[in-house]
């Protein structure tokens, strides 16, 4: 693909929004966990990407609970 067309961008955004809604419904993930997952995916596709590692921590480490830990594991697996 030479350039991103309007149709490509629109369809990709719609698919991404749908995927994130599924994560929220299926795993109880919040916006922060979903954004961390998306950034993790970027790193898988482009290991050279310059992403702040603190953005990859979807939960406050001091306030983790059984449920949030489960959601984290579910999203990452």
C-alpha positions as CSV (number, residue, x, y, z in Angstrom):
1,X,0.0,0.0,0.0
2,X,1.5,3.3,-1.1
3,X,-0.7,5.7,0.9
4,X,-3.4,5.5,3.5
5,X,-6.7,6.1,2.0
6,X,-9.7,7.5,3.8
7,X,-11.5,4.1,3.6
8,X,-8.4,2.3,5.0
9,X,-8.2,4.7,8.0
10,X,-11.9,4.7,8.6
11,X,-12.2,0.9,8.6
12,X,-9.1,0.4,10.7
13,X,-10.4,2.8,13.3
14,X,-13.8,1.1,13.4
15,X,-12.1,-2.3,13.8
16,X,-9.9,-1.0,16.6
17,X,-12.8,0.5,18.5
18,X,-14.7,-2.8,18.2
19,X,-11.7,-4.7,19.4
20,X,-11.2,-2.5,22.4
21,X,-14.9,-2.7,23.3
22,X,-14.6,-6.5,23.2
23,X,-11.6,-6.4,25.6
24,X,-13.6,-4.2,27.9
25,X,-16.6,-6.5,27.8
26,X,-14.8,-9.8,27.8
27,X,-12.1,-9.0,30.4
28,X,-13.3,-6.0,32.3
29,X,-10.3,-4.0,31.0
30,X,-10.4,-0.2,31.5
31,X,-9.1,2.4,29.0
32,X,-5.6,2.4,30.6
33,X,-5.3,-1.4,30.3
34,X,-6.5,-1.3,26.7
35,X,-4.1,1.5,25.7
36,X,-1.2,-0.5,27.3
37,X,-2.2,-3.5,25.3
38,X,-2.3,-1.5,22.1
39,X,1.2,-0.1,22.8
40,X,2.4,-3.6,23.5
41,X,1.1,-4.6,20.1
42,X,3.0,-1.7,18.5
43,X,6.2,-3.0,20.1
44,X,5.5,-6.5,18.8
45,X,5.1,-5.1,15.3
46,X,8.0,-2.6,15.6
47,X,10.5,-3.4,18.4
48,X,12.4,-0.3,17.6
49,X,9.4,2.0,18.5
50,X,10.3,4.6,21.1
51,X,7.5,4.0,23.7
52,X,7.7,5.1,27.3
53,X,7.8,1.9,29.4
54,X,5.6,3.4,32.1
55,X,2.7,3.5,29.6
56,X,2.9,-0.3,29.3
57,X,1.9,-0.7,33.0
58,X,-1.9,-0.9,32.8
59,X,-2.5,-0.9,36.5
60,X,-1.3,1.0,39.5
61,X,1.1,-1.5,41.0
62,X,0.4,-0.5,44.5
63,X,-3.3,-1.0,44.2
64,X,-3.5,-4.2,42.2
65,X,-6.3,-6.6,43.0
66,X,-7.1,-10.1,42.1
67,X,-9.6,-8.9,39.4
68,X,-7.3,-6.3,37.9
69,X,-4.4,-8.9,37.8
70,X,-6.7,-11.3,36.0
71,X,-7.8,-8.7,33.5
72,X,-4.1,-7.9,32.9
73,X,-3.2,-11.6,32.4
74,X,-6.2,-12.1,30.1
75,X,-5.4,-9.2,27.9
76,X,-1.7,-10.1,27.6
77,X,-2.2,-13.8,26.7
